[in-house]
Amino acid sequence: MSKTMEEAEAQLNAARAAFQAELQQDCNRSEGSGAQERRREEHQQHLRDEIVRCEREMELARNAAAGT
């Protein structure tokens, strides 16, 4: 089922906001152990991957709306 442009845009905005919130929290954290830092980096990468996925969904929705 394809997403509407509004749905795709809302998800993209939410993904970007989640990433920005994580970066803000990261700025306020003290440095942790190697394992903690690795988990933070993995979580941030997951959030970046989610933004990329949402951008692809947005493009698909845009193309569907344009009839291509």
C-alpha positions as CSV (number, residue, x, y, z in Angstrom):
1,M,0.0,0.0,0.0
2,S,1.5,3.3,-1.0
3,K,1.6,6.2,1.3
4,T,0.2,9.6,0.6
5,M,2.5,12.6,0.4
6,E,1.1,13.9,3.7
7,E,1.8,10.6,5.5
8,A,5.3,10.3,4.0
9,E,6.1,13.9,4.9
10,A,4.9,13.5,8.5
11,Q,7.0,10.4,8.9
12,L,10.1,12.1,7.5
13,N,9.6,15.1,9.7
14,A,9.2,12.7,12.7
15,A,12.4,10.8,11.8
16,R,14.3,14.1,11.5
17,A,13.0,15.3,14.8
18,A,13.9,12.1,16.5
19,F,17.5,12.3,15.1
20,Q,17.8,16.0,16.2
21,A,16.5,15.1,19.7
22,E,19.1,12.3,20.0
23,L,21.9,14.6,18.9
24,Q,20.8,17.2,21.5
25,Q,20.7,14.5,24.2
26,D,24.1,13.3,23.1
27,C,25.5,16.8,23.5
28,N,24.4,16.8,27.1
29,R,25.7,13.3,28.0
30,S,29.0,12.6,29.6
31,E,31.3,10.2,27.8
32,G,30.4,6.6,28.7
33,S,32.2,3.3,28.4
34,G,33.2,1.9,25.1
35,A,30.1,-0.3,25.0
36,Q,27.8,2.7,25.8
37,E,29.4,4.8,23.1
38,R,29.0,2.0,20.6
39,R,25.3,1.6,21.5
40,R,24.9,5.4,21.1
41,E,26.5,5.3,17.7
42,E,24.4,2.3,16.6
43,H,21.3,4.1,17.7
44,Q,22.2,7.3,15.9
45,Q,23.0,5.3,12.7
46,H,19.6,3.6,13.0
47,L,18.0,7.0,13.2
48,R,20.0,8.2,10.1
49,D,18.9,5.0,8.3
50,E,15.3,5.8,9.2
51,I,15.6,9.3,7.7
52,V,16.9,7.8,4.4
53,R,14.1,5.2,4.4
54,C,11.5,8.0,4.9
55,E,13.1,10.1,2.2
56,R,12.7,7.1,-0.2
57,E,9.1,6.8,0.8
58,M,8.6,10.5,0.2
59,E,10.0,10.2,-3.2
60,L,7.8,7.2,-4.0
61,A,4.7,9.1,-2.8
62,R,5.7,12.1,-4.8
63,N,6.1,10.0,-7.9
64,A,2.8,8.3,-7.3
65,A,1.1,11.7,-6.9
66,A,2.6,12.8,-10.1
67,G,1.5,9.7,-11.9
68,T,5.0,8.4,-12.8
